[in-house]
């Protein structure tokens, strides 16, 4: 076999390595010695400890947003008086919701109204005054018989003691007549400033503010005052109005508290003074749902009095039923 010429021989494979991109090469981990590993771990732990104990820069305190815009004294007086004018248009027939024929019946009924409703008192007093029509009669009454009559009003033993003691004081100190001065009225058993102003305003025509639970609740909702003590509420609210308006103001506020601005579920959506009320939204705001919460004549139900004034009846008010009668 003849030998191949140099030109015919195949080229020999070169032994030079082929270049690869650096990214394709696998990194070879470098093993750390045991002392180096310990030192690194120690440094990491120290850094973590510093991070935990390092004080955090406090965030800048944000200014609390006021719940309501500040109101000047002049603006408060104007708003308060406007609310009273609006309520006077809604309740032109506002009146004391205790049935009475004279000052004696009024003061006794007012004492009995503590811790119960005027309605329950009105349903109870006809029997009481039929049997004991004068202070002299009630002063000489058998306590057990009076207790039985007053039982429906609750706390009947304490109330019996109060009205008999009240009657005795009227007979002994005032000739059987109800006095027409505040300082004399508050000395009678069971009579405080609230009761005294009810009597003065409605039996003697002398202005007074009746700070009952309804009055207290509403004047705070309206932000007329932040006071909680009845005497301080009386002074604060009295300063917003002319003295001549005090008695009717009390009737307007109490009427509204009983009919619309209730303690638990105020009917905000049916409230005629909603635009003036800072507390709007605490109750039901949907008009249709709010109408279902209305009480007494606003909701088509009987009022508190068995013998209400004619103006109340003319306005569509319904008399309350006697005791034991439903409807």
Secondary structure as GFF3:
##gff-version 3
##sequence-region A 1 327
A	DSSP	three_ten_helix	22	24	.	.	.	ID=ss1
A	DSSP	alpha_helix	34	53	.	.	.	ID=ss2
A	DSSP	alpha_helix	73	90	.	.	.	ID=ss3
A	DSSP	alpha_helix	103	112	.	.	.	ID=ss4
A	DSSP	alpha_helix	118	131	.	.	.	ID=ss5
A	DSSP	alpha_helix	135	139	.	.	.	ID=ss6
A	DSSP	alpha_helix	143	150	.	.	.	ID=ss7
A	DSSP	three_ten_helix	151	153	.	.	.	ID=ss8
A	DSSP	alpha_helix	156	174	.	.	.	ID=ss9
A	DSSP	alpha_helix	182	185	.	.	.	ID=ss10
A	DSSP	alpha_helix	193	203	.	.	.	ID=ss11
A	DSSP	alpha_helix	213	221	.	.	.	ID=ss12
A	DSSP	alpha_helix	230	238	.	.	.	ID=ss13
A	DSSP	three_ten_helix	243	245	.	.	.	ID=ss14
A	DSSP	alpha_helix	246	259	.	.	.	ID=ss15
A	DSSP	three_ten_helix	268	270	.	.	.	ID=ss16
A	DSSP	three_ten_helix	274	276	.	.	.	ID=ss17
A	DSSP	alpha_helix	287	291	.	.	.	ID=ss18
A	DSSP	three_ten_helix	296	299	.	.	.	ID=ss19
A	DSSP	alpha_helix	310	314	.	.	.	ID=ss20
###
